[in-house]
């Protein structure tokens, strides 16, 4: 009969330690996988700022038009928003003239009109290009004499939605993206399509093809090179899992406001607004002390 080997306490604690790290490692790996599939994975935001200045007789410097395309990173539940923001600052002389000639007219210094389409998206095989299918549309505007009052009105605004059937196709290459096609289905199932062809060379202009199809009428097709293609071009910005993404839309003197796309900034890994910034709805405002 062989003698029994004594059981060392050090072996016991070694086994417990190995089991602990084994189970902790599995749990940590699963947590990373969950975050990698939804919250912590990176996505990108498409931003377009209209480059042309608005009429200086009516609008002051800084008045412009933006488009933001934001998506979540969870492919199992793909969500997309398209924002259109029109920020207007009325010229002081124009505003003074209107108030003098029309005392009852309630003209404010600032105006921000917004329009949002919501839906889902499908990635192409290359994992870059995508098609957006929009099903809901909402819009609104705010008018105020101060920027903080303007943002407060927007945050308190009630949002009503209407149903839509719109599609948009995006081509993404590097730091830029391009809206290649759009379609909308109207009443009576009439379909309106726009296909935007990028120039193949420096000498060939871009071209837009419009197609209208209804149940009863014949298809109508029209092609034209005379179109404002600036609204089809976007910059691509990658987002960070642990950083807020915000984009400046207006600045004057010591005040600046930023748009804070909600889908991209609602995940739990995102921090609060930076020191010196105040969050009001989907916007940030920074005011420097005099």
Protein Blocks (a to p, Z undefined) as FASTA:
>chain_A
ZZdddddfklmmmmmmmmmmmmmmmmmmmmmmmmmmmmmpccdddddddfbdcdfklpcg
hiacdddddddfblklccddddddddddddfklmmmmmmmmmmbccdfbdcddddddddd
dddfkomaccdddfbdcddddddfbfklmmmmmmmpccdddddddddddddehjbccdfb
dcdddehhiacdddddddfbfklccddddddddfklccdddddfbdcfklmpccdddddf
kbccdddfbdehjbccddddfklmmpfkbccddehiacehjaccddddZZ
